[in-house]
């Protein structure tokens, strides 16, 4: 009985002890009296840090730049070359006249061995997909639920046509890229896959599996590509790729993949339909074939950034070293502040 009473008496003492410790720790935290690590930045330590950054960043930059250069790209601007000679001075009348054939043939010569898969991109320049009105002209809920969602005022001016709602609505969908490409080698058609070109998360979560195009591109002013009304939006991957708006005025979007290797000297024949109007706003269209490696496609920006930061760090460390050698100051010396104190 005595032991039980003793244990009961100790319990309140222990809880009060824990409360006092917590309150003390909280007081120290609020008053900034907790133990802390305060590194002393002496001139030597600062020089060492900048030098270390340089020695680390420069090799990483060289490796990254080398990996980027290993990715092979073929870039062909076709918007000018695919205009018939008689329409060179009036490109807009050519692209807006549906009676004029838009087919064009381009030849791309492979300079280095390109291992499959070879990614096919189309690039648009001077195209402001990041314009505020353009970006807002869509309805994510309608893309997911279809006609069940009727609050589509954000899609103006492409909300409805002939008194009927448009699915998918908005300027982004209306202006979808509609140039087409076919590839052949020595009169043999190359195997091109257009599956899995869109993000899996977009296909499964942002575009409804039971949402089909309705009343799309049926107005008086036709924008870009038309969509198959028998295929759900979640399966029309070229449309899903287009709906992910770009942040910059020059951008690339994935068109497909060539599933065959290309040897050096191979000439790839590209038969394309030059349908998309970029001439009214001085835009440019390019076709790109690109391989990839462990770093992705060809992009020198990351490697150059590492080299610039690393080189700058070494230059700064050398400047600090020269200044320290010229005007050394012992640790703890505050003589530089004596004049200001005296005054």
C-alpha positions in Angstrom: 0.0 0.0 0.0 2.8 2.4 0.8 4.5 1.7 -2.5 1.4 2.5 -4.4 0.9 5.8 -2.6 4.6 6.6 -3.2 4.3 6.0 -7.0 1.1 8.1 -7.1 2.9 11.0 -5.4 5.8 10.8 -7.8 3.5 11.0 -10.9 2.4 14.6 -10.3 6.0 15.6 -9.5 7.2 14.1 -12.8 4.5 15.8 -14.9 5.2 19.2 -13.3 8.9 18.7 -14.0 8.2 18.0 -17.7 6.0 21.1 -17.9 8.7 23.2 -16.4 11.3 21.9 -18.8 8.9 22.7 -21.8 8.2 26.2 -20.5 12.0 26.8 -20.0 12.8 25.5 -23.5 10.0 27.7 -25.0 11.3 30.7 -23.1 14.8 30.1 -24.5 13.4 29.7 -28.0 11.5 33.0 -27.8 14.4 34.8 -26.3 16.8 33.3 -28.8 18.9 31.8 -26.1 19.0 28.2 -27.5 22.4 26.7 -28.3 23.3 27.5 -31.9 26.1 26.9 -34.3 27.6 30.3 -35.4 30.3 29.7 -38.0 33.0 32.3 -38.0 33.6 33.5 -41.6 37.3 34.2 -41.6 39.0 35.3 -44.9 40.7 31.9 -45.3 37.4 30.0 -44.8 35.6 32.2 -47.3 38.3 31.7 -49.9 38.2 27.9 -49.3 34.4 27.8 -49.8 34.5 29.7 -53.1 37.5 27.6 -54.3 35.7 24.4 -53.4 32.5 25.5 -55.2 34.6 26.2 -58.3 36.4 22.8 -58.2 33.0 21.0 -57.8 30.9 23.0 -60.3 33.3 23.1 -63.2 33.7 19.3 -63.6 29.9 18.9 -63.3 29.4 21.6 -65.9 31.9 19.9 -68.3 30.2 16.5 -67.8 26.7 17.9 -68.3 27.8 19.9 -71.4 29.4 16.8 -72.9 26.3 14.8 -72.3 24.2 17.5 -73.9 26.4 17.6 -77.0 26.2 13.8 -77.3 22.4 14.2 -78.1 22.0 14.6 -81.8 19.6 17.0 -83.3 18.4 17.8 -86.8 16.5 21.1 -87.1 14.6 22.1 -90.2 12.6 25.4 -90.6 10.0 24.6 -93.2 7.5 27.4 -93.0 9.3 29.6 -95.5 10.5 26.8 -97.9 7.0 25.3 -98.1 5.5 28.4 -99.6 5.0 28.2 -103.4 7.1 30.7 -105.3 4.1 32.7 -106.5 2.9 33.2 -102.9 6.3 34.3 -101.4 5.2 37.9 -101.2 1.7 37.1 -99.9 2.0 34.2 -97.5 -1.2 34.9 -95.7 -3.4 34.5 -98.8 -1.7 31.2 -99.4 -2.3 29.7 -95.9 -5.9 31.0 -95.7 -7.0 29.7 -99.1 -8.2 26.1 -98.6 -8.3 25.4 -102.3 -4.5 25.6 -102.5 -2.7 22.3 -101.8 -0.5 22.5 -98.7 1.6 19.4 -99.2 5.4 19.9 -99.0 8.4 17.6 -99.1 11.6 18.1 -97.1 14.8 16.1 -97.1 16.8 15.7 -93.9 20.3 14.2 -94.0 21.6 12.3 -91.0 25.2 13.3 -90.2 25.7 11.0 -87.2 24.3 7.7 -86.0 20.9 8.2 -84.4 19.8 5.4 -82.1 16.1 4.8 -81.6 13.9 6.1 -80.2 14.3 9.3 -82.2 12.0 12.0 -80.9 10.0 14.1 -83.3 9.2 17.7 -82.2 7.5 20.6 -83.8 8.8 24.0 -82.7 6.9 27.3 -82.8 8.7 30.6 -82.4 7.2 34.1 -81.6 4.1 32.3 -80.4 2.8 33.7 -77.1 1.0 30.8 -75.5 1.6 32.5 -72.2 -0.7 35.4 -73.0 -3.1 35.9 -70.1 -6.3 35.8 -72.1 -5.1 32.8 -74.1 -4.1 30.8 -71.0 -7.4 31.5 -69.2 -9.5 30.5 -72.2 -10.2 26.9 -71.2 -12.2 24.9 -68.8 -10.4 22.1 -66.9 -13.6 20.9 -65.4 -15.2 20.5 -68.8 -12.2 18.6 -70.1 -12.7 16.2 -67.2 -16.6 16.0 -67.1 -17.7 17.1 -70.5 -21.2 18.5 -71.0 -22.0 17.7 -67.3 -20.1 20.9 -66.5 -21.8 24.0 -68.0 -20.0 26.9 -66.3 -17.6 27.6 -69.2 -17.7 31.4 -69.3 -13.9 31.4 -69.1 -13.7 29.9 -72.6 -14.9 33.1 -74.3 -14.9 33.7 -77.2 -15.0 29.9 -78.0 -17.6 28.9 -75.5 -20.4 28.0 -77.9 -21.2 27.9 -81.6 -24.6 28.1 -83.3 -26.2 28.2 -79.8 -24.7 24.9 -78.8 -21.8 24.4 -76.3 -18.4 23.5 -77.6 -16.4 20.6 -76.2 -13.5 21.2 -75.7 -14.0 24.9 -75.4 -11.6 27.8 -75.3 -8.9 29.4 -77.5 -6.2 26.9 -76.6 -8.2 23.9 -78.0 -9.5 26.0 -80.9 -5.9 26.9 -82.0 -4.5 23.4 -81.9 -1.5 22.7 -84.2 -2.6 20.8 -87.3 0.5 20.3 -89.5 1.1 16.6 -90.2 4.3 14.7 -91.0 5.1 11.3 -92.5 8.7 10.0 -92.7 10.3 7.6 -95.2 13.7 6.3 -96.0 14.6 5.0 -99.5 10.9 4.9 -100.3 10.2 2.8 -97.2 8.0 4.3 -94.6 9.6 4.7 -91.2 7.8 3.3 -88.2 6.5 6.3 -86.2 4.8 5.8 -82.8 2.4 8.5 -81.5 1.4 6.6 -78.3 2.5 7.7 -74.8 3.6 11.2 -76.0 1.5 12.9 -73.3 2.1 12.8 -69.6 0.4 9.8 -67.9 -1.0 12.1 -65.1 -2.7 14.3 -67.8 -4.2 11.3 -69.6 -5.6 9.7 -66.4 -6.5 12.7 -64.2 -7.2 15.8 -66.4 -9.0 14.5 -69.4 -12.2 12.4 -69.1 -12.4 8.9 -70.5 -16.0 9.5 -71.3 -15.7 13.0 -72.7 -16.0 13.2 -76.5 -15.6 16.3 -78.8 -18.9 18.0 -79.4 -19.6 20.9 -81.9 -15.8 21.4 -82.2 -14.5 23.6 -85.1 -18.0 23.9 -86.5 -18.1 27.7 -86.4 -17.6 30.2 -89.2 -13.9 30.8 -88.2 -11.9 27.6 -88.1 -8.8 27.6 -85.9 -6.5 24.7 -86.0 -6.9 20.9 -86.0 -10.1 19.0 -85.8 -10.7 16.2 -83.3 -12.3 12.8 -83.9 -15.7 12.9 -82.2 -15.7 9.1 -81.7 -12.5 9.1 -79.6 -12.5 10.3 -76.0 -10.2 13.2 -75.1 -8.1 11.0 -72.8 -7.0 9.0 -75.9 -6.3 12.0 -78.2 -2.7 12.5 -77.0 -1.7 15.1 -79.6 -4.5 17.3 -78.2 -3.4 16.7 -74.6 0.2 17.7 -75.5 -1.1 20.9 -77.1 -3.3 21.8 -74.1 -0.2 22.0 -71.8 0.5 25.7 -72.5 4.2 26.8 -72.9 5.7 29.5 -70.7 8.0 31.0 -73.3 7.4 32.5 -76.8 9.5 29.7 -78.4 8.6 26.2 -77.5 8.7 22.6 -78.6 6.0 19.9 -78.4 6.4 16.2 -78.9 4.8 14.8 -82.1 6.0 11.2 -82.0 8.9 8.8 -82.0 10.8 7.1 -84.8 11.3 3.5 -83.7 14.2 2.7 -86.1 17.9 3.6 -86.0 19.2 6.0 -88.6 22.7 5.5 -90.0 25.0 8.3 -91.0 24.4 9.5 -94.6 20.7 8.4 -94.5 18.3 10.9 -96.2 14.9 11.1 -94.5 12.1 12.2 -96.7 9.5 14.2 -94.8 6.1 14.6 -96.5 4.2 17.3 -94.5 1.0 19.3 -94.7 1.7 23.0 -94.1 -1.7 23.9 -92.6 -1.0 25.9 -89.5 -1.1 29.7 -89.8 1.9 31.4 -88.2 2.3 33.9 -91.1 -0.3 36.4 -89.7 1.9 37.1 -86.6 5.4 36.5 -88.1 5.8 33.2 -86.4 8.1 30.4 -87.4 7.7 26.6 -87.6 10.5 24.0 -87.3 10.7 20.3 -87.4 13.2 18.6 -85.1 14.5 15.1 -84.9 16.4 14.4 -81.6 18.0 11.6 -79.7 18.2 11.5 -75.9 20.6 10.2 -73.2 20.7 10.0 -69.4 20.4 13.8 -69.2 17.5 14.1 -71.7 17.6 16.0 -75.0 20.1 18.5 -76.2 20.2 21.5 -73.9 23.4 23.4 -73.1 21.9 25.7 -70.5 22.5 23.6 -67.5 26.1 22.8 -68.4 26.9 26.5 -69.2 25.3 27.6 -65.9 27.5 25.2 -63.9 30.6 26.4 -65.8 29.7 30.1 -65.2 29.0 29.6 -61.5 32.2 27.5 -61.0 34.4 29.9 -62.9 33.0 32.9 -61.1 33.6 31.2 -57.7 37.3 30.6 -58.6 37.7 34.2 -59.8 36.1 35.5 -56.6 38.3 33.3 -54.4 41.4 34.6 -56.2 40.4 38.2 -55.7 39.7 37.6 -52.0 43.1 35.8 -51.7 45.0 38.8 -53.3 43.1 41.3 -51.1 43.9 39.2 -48.0 47.6 38.9 -48.9 47.8 42.6 -49.6 46.0 43.7 -46.4 46.1 40.9 -43.9 44.2 41.4 -40.7 44.6 39.0 -37.7 41.5 37.3 -36.3 39.7 39.5 -33.8 41.4 42.7 -34.9 38.9 45.6 -34.9 41.4 48.3 -35.8 39.4 49.1 -38.9 36.6 50.4 -36.6 38.8 52.5 -34.3 38.5 55.7 -36.4 34.7 55.5 -36.6 34.6 55.0 -32.8 36.9 57.9 -32.1 34.8 60.2 -34.3 
